[in-house]
Amino acid sequence: MSFQWEGVMPALTTKFTATDELDLPLFEKNLKAQLEAGIHGVILGGTLGEASVLTTNEKETLVKFAIEKIAGKVPVVINIAEGSTKEAVHQAALAKQWGAQGLMLLPPMRYKTDHRETVTYFKTIADSTDLPVMIYNNPVDYKIEVTLDMFDDLQSNKNIGAVKESTRDVTNVTRMRNRFGDRYKILCGVDTLAMEELVLGADGWVAGLVCAFPKETVTIFNLVKQGKIAEATKIYRWFMPLLELDIHPKLVQYIKLAEAQAGIGSEYVRAPRLILEGEERKSVLKTINDGIAARPSL
């Protein structure tokens, strides 16, 4: 399998049972739906995967299970989100040992690093491994922007080959292209901007609502890449109210509810997150059910 940072790469949710254990059968059911839809890779242990509450043993189980079930069809990527460089390097080594084919790296957690510290953090991890690396640039949620000047400094690390572009500024795609050409693959990380960034030349989509609606997500990507913009736009407009669930602080709960309604997931989350209730749940459920009722014929 040749590794490419491109296409639709779901940021998969972590499935839990009612007793807070990993729900591997349900994870497999969702994974099967993703593969049948034609996704191009999977990302485990990201924001949607509730990375901060997973144990190292659980990450190992998820990675090895996904690799076994995927059987080489698409690459398996694991996210690294740590507060210490030493632990991040350790996690990268474990990922290689478990068989992961790529890494997604967030900037350091909790401490807001400056330019030199951020670059050194990424370089140190990348230097410690031969796995392909994608930088996750999400200053809205994680408070550190990976600037163009930082990406310039990271060019010397050949295994840093991509960015999950989550600045929520679509012009950043053009800025990256103007400055670096094709040096970095660009994958949109914000569902509500995905089609716009794909039209502007992004190579892929690290998607969230794909967890519940894999076929629609992959179809939009394929249509845009085929230049069939009008056809893609029709589906994208239907999808937008659902995609907006991805840009809320409770995106995990919202998207897991969507997975449950679509029949390929459950609402169970790990504390301190709690299952939705009351008027909030009713409102989100209406958005999801309205979308399912109006689901386009593909």
C-alpha positions in Angstrom: 0.0 0.0 0.0 1.5 3.3 -1.1 0.8 6.1 1.4 -0.8 9.3 0.2 -2.1 12.2 2.2 -5.2 12.7 0.1 -8.9 11.8 -0.2 -11.5 11.5 2.5 -9.9 10.5 5.8 -12.6 10.1 8.6 -11.6 11.3 12.0 -13.3 8.2 13.6 -15.2 8.4 16.9 -14.2 5.9 19.6 -17.1 3.6 20.3 -17.9 2.8 23.9 -20.3 0.4 25.6 -22.8 1.3 28.3 -20.2 0.2 30.8 -17.5 2.5 29.4 -15.4 -0.2 27.6 -14.3 -0.1 24.0 -17.1 -1.4 21.7 -15.1 -3.1 19.1 -18.0 -4.8 17.3 -19.7 -1.4 16.8 -16.4 0.1 15.8 -16.1 -2.6 13.1 -19.6 -2.0 11.9 -18.8 1.7 11.3 -15.4 0.9 9.8 -17.1 -1.4 7.3 -19.5 1.3 6.3 -16.6 3.7 5.8 -14.7 1.3 3.6 -17.7 0.4 1.5 -18.2 4.1 0.8 -14.7 4.4 -0.5 -12.8 6.4 2.1 -9.1 6.8 1.6 -7.7 6.4 5.1 -8.7 6.5 8.8 -7.5 8.7 11.7 -7.8 7.3 15.2 -7.6 9.1 18.5 -8.3 12.6 17.2 -10.6 15.2 18.7 -13.6 13.2 17.6 -11.9 10.1 18.9 -11.9 11.5 22.5 -8.1 11.3 22.5 -7.7 13.0 25.9 -9.6 10.2 27.7 -8.1 7.2 26.0 -5.5 5.1 27.7 -2.4 4.0 25.8 -3.6 0.4 26.0 -6.9 1.5 24.4 -5.1 3.3 21.6 -3.0 0.2 20.9 -6.2 -2.0 20.8 -7.9 0.4 18.4 -4.9 0.7 16.1 -4.2 -3.0 15.9 -7.9 -3.8 15.5 -8.3 -1.3 12.7 -5.2 -2.6 10.9 -6.5 -6.1 11.1 -10.0 -5.3 9.8 -8.8 -2.9 7.1 -6.3 -5.5 5.8 -4.2 -3.0 3.9 -7.0 -1.4 1.9 -6.3 2.1 3.3 -3.7 3.6 5.8 -4.3 3.8 9.5 -3.2 7.1 11.1 -3.0 7.8 14.8 -3.2 11.3 16.4 -0.7 12.5 18.9 -1.8 15.1 21.4 0.5 15.5 24.3 1.7 18.1 26.7 5.3 16.9 26.8 7.7 16.4 23.9 9.1 13.3 25.6 5.7 11.6 25.8 4.9 12.6 22.2 8.1 10.9 21.0 7.2 7.9 23.0 3.7 7.8 21.5 5.2 8.0 18.0 7.4 5.0 18.7 4.5 3.1 20.0 2.4 4.0 16.9 5.2 2.5 14.7 5.4 -0.6 16.9 1.6 -1.1 16.7 1.7 -0.9 12.9 0.2 2.6 12.2 1.1 4.0 8.8 1.1 7.7 9.7 0.9 10.3 12.4 -1.2 13.4 12.9 0.4 15.8 15.3 -1.2 18.5 17.3 0.9 21.3 18.8 1.7 20.9 22.5 -1.3 20.7 24.8 -1.9 23.1 27.7 1.3 25.3 27.2 1.1 27.9 24.4 4.4 27.5 22.6 6.1 30.3 20.6 7.5 29.9 17.1 10.8 28.3 18.1 9.2 26.0 20.6 6.4 24.9 18.2 8.8 24.1 15.4 11.2 22.3 17.7 8.4 20.2 19.1 7.3 19.1 15.6 10.8 18.5 14.4 11.8 16.5 17.4 8.9 14.1 16.9 9.4 13.9 13.2 13.1 13.2 13.6 12.3 10.3 15.9 10.3 8.3 13.3 10.2 7.4 9.7 6.4 7.5 9.6 4.6 10.1 7.4 3.5 13.1 9.5 0.5 15.5 9.0 0.5 18.7 11.1 -2.9 19.5 12.6 -3.3 23.3 12.4 -6.3 24.3 14.6 -5.7 27.6 16.4 -9.4 28.1 17.1 -9.6 25.1 19.4 -6.0 24.6 20.4 -4.8 28.2 20.6 -1.5 27.7 18.7 -1.4 28.7 15.0 1.1 26.9 12.8 2.1 29.8 10.7 3.5 29.8 7.1 6.9 30.8 8.6 6.7 27.7 10.8 5.9 25.5 7.8 8.9 27.0 6.1 11.1 25.9 8.9 9.6 22.4 8.8 10.4 21.9 5.1 13.7 20.2 6.0 11.8 17.3 7.7 10.9 15.3 4.6 8.4 13.1 6.5 6.3 16.1 7.4 4.2 16.1 4.3 0.7 17.4 5.0 -1.4 19.8 7.0 -4.9 19.3 8.4 -6.1 22.8 7.6 -8.5 23.9 10.4 -7.8 27.6 10.7 -11.3 28.2 9.4 -9.8 30.6 6.8 -10.2 29.2 3.3 -7.6 31.7 2.0 -5.0 29.7 3.9 -5.2 27.0 1.2 -4.1 29.6 -1.4 -1.4 31.1 0.8 0.1 27.6 1.3 0.0 26.9 -2.4 1.5 30.2 -3.3 4.4 29.8 -0.9 5.1 26.1 -1.0 3.6 24.8 -4.2 2.9 21.1 -3.8 5.4 20.6 -1.0 2.6 20.0 1.5 -0.6 18.1 0.9 -3.6 20.1 2.3 -6.5 18.3 3.9 -9.5 20.4 5.0 -10.3 19.7 8.7 -13.5 21.8 9.0 -16.6 20.1 7.5 -18.4 23.4 6.7 -15.6 24.6 4.5 -14.7 21.3 2.9 -16.1 21.9 -0.6 -14.7 25.4 -0.8 -11.2 24.3 0.1 -11.4 21.3 -2.3 -12.4 23.6 -5.1 -9.4 25.8 -4.2 -7.1 22.8 -4.5 -7.1 21.0 -1.2 -6.0 17.4 -1.6 -8.3 15.8 0.9 -10.8 16.1 3.7 -10.3 15.0 7.3 -14.0 14.7 7.9 -16.3 14.5 10.9 -19.9 13.9 9.7 -18.5 11.2 7.5 -18.7 9.1 10.6 -22.5 9.0 10.2 -22.8 9.8 6.4 -19.8 8.2 4.6 -21.3 7.8 1.2 -22.4 11.4 0.9 -19.0 12.7 2.1 -17.1 10.6 -0.4 -19.5 11.5 -3.2 -18.9 15.2 -2.7 -15.2 14.7 -2.7 -15.3 12.6 -5.9 -17.6 15.0 -7.7 -15.4 18.0 -6.9 -12.3 16.2 -8.1 -14.1 15.3 -11.3 -15.0 18.9 -11.8 -18.8 18.3 -11.4 -19.3 21.3 -9.2 -23.0 21.7 -9.7 -23.7 18.1 -8.7 -21.5 18.3 -5.7 -23.1 21.6 -4.6 -26.5 20.1 -4.6 -25.4 17.4 -2.1 -23.3 19.9 -0.1 -26.3 22.2 0.4 -28.4 19.3 1.8 -25.4 18.4 4.0 -24.7 21.8 5.5 -27.1 21.7 8.5 -25.5 18.4 9.5 -22.0 19.6 8.8 -22.5 22.5 11.2 -22.6 19.9 14.0 -18.8 19.6 13.5 -18.1 23.2 14.6 -19.6 23.1 18.0 -17.7 22.4 21.3 -20.0 19.3 21.7 -19.1 18.0 18.3 -18.3 14.6 19.8 -21.8 14.2 21.3 -23.5 15.7 18.3 -21.7 13.4 15.8 -22.1 10.3 17.9 -25.9 11.0 18.0 -25.9 11.3 14.2 -24.0 8.0 14.0 -26.6 6.4 16.3 -29.5 7.7 14.2 -27.7 6.5 11.0 -27.4 3.0 12.5 -23.7 2.8 12.6 -22.8 4.1 16.1 -24.0 4.9 19.6 -24.4 7.9 21.8 -22.0 6.7 24.5 -19.2 9.1 25.4 -16.6 9.1 28.1 -16.8 11.4 31.1 -16.4 14.3 31.6 -18.5 14.4 28.4 -22.1 13.4 29.0 -24.8 12.1 26.7 -27.1 14.9 25.4 -30.4 15.4 27.1 -33.4 17.8 27.3 -34.0 20.6 24.7 -30.5 20.4 23.4 -30.8 16.8 22.4 -34.2 17.4 20.9 -32.8 20.3 18.8 -29.8 18.3 17.5 -32.0 15.2 16.9 -34.3 17.3 14.8 -31.4 18.5 12.6 -30.2 15.0 12.2 -33.6 13.4 11.5 -34.6 16.2 9.1 -31.3 15.5 7.2 -31.9 11.8 7.1 -35.5 12.3 5.9 -34.3 14.5 3.0 -31.2 12.3 2.2 -30.4 12.7 -1.5 -30.3 9.8 -3.9 -26.7 9.2 -4.9 
